[in-house]
Amino acid sequence: MKTIQISLNSIDKVKSFVNEITKFDVDFDLVSGRYVIDAKSIMGIFSLDLSKPIDLSIHAEDGIEEILEAVKPYMV
């Protein structure tokens, strides 16, 4: 598992982020304070405070480099 910080401070960023990560058959969690949300859930993401960076947990053993390249535009 790898954890990185991302910023999703606009509606367009949230939509494009979810479109990017749904291409991967891997579990993603967003952690904000005590809340853990499925990162592939647009409604779940909008329940978080998007004004601050959020931790993205990637539950993958292989292909981490490819995933990191896909989420690079959102990394803090």
Secondary structure in CASP SS format (residue, H / E / C, confidence):
PFRMAT SS
TARGET T0000
AUTHOR 0000-0000-0000
METHOD secondary structure of the structure
MODEL  1
M C 1.00
K E 1.00
T E 1.00
I E 1.00
Q E 1.00
I E 1.00
S C 1.00
L C 1.00
N C 1.00
S C 1.00
I H 1.00
D H 1.00
K H 1.00
V H 1.00
K H 1.00
S H 1.00
F H 1.00
V H 1.00
N H 1.00
E H 1.00
I H 1.00
T C 1.00
K C 1.00
F C 1.00
D C 1.00
V C 1.00
D E 1.00
F E 1.00
D E 1.00
L E 1.00
V E 1.00
S E 1.00
G C 1.00
R C 1.00
Y E 1.00
V E 1.00
I E 1.00
D E 1.00
A C 1.00
K C 1.00
S C 1.00
I H 1.00
M H 1.00
G H 1.00
I H 1.00
F H 1.00
S C 1.00
L C 1.00
D C 1.00
L C 1.00
S C 1.00
K C 1.00
P C 1.00
I E 1.00
D E 1.00
L E 1.00
S E 1.00
I E 1.00
H E 1.00
A C 1.00
E C 1.00
D C 1.00
G C 1.00
I H 1.00
E H 1.00
E H 1.00
I H 1.00
L H 1.00
E H 1.00
A H 1.00
V H 1.00
K H 1.00
P H 1.00
Y H 1.00
M E 1.00
V C 1.00
END
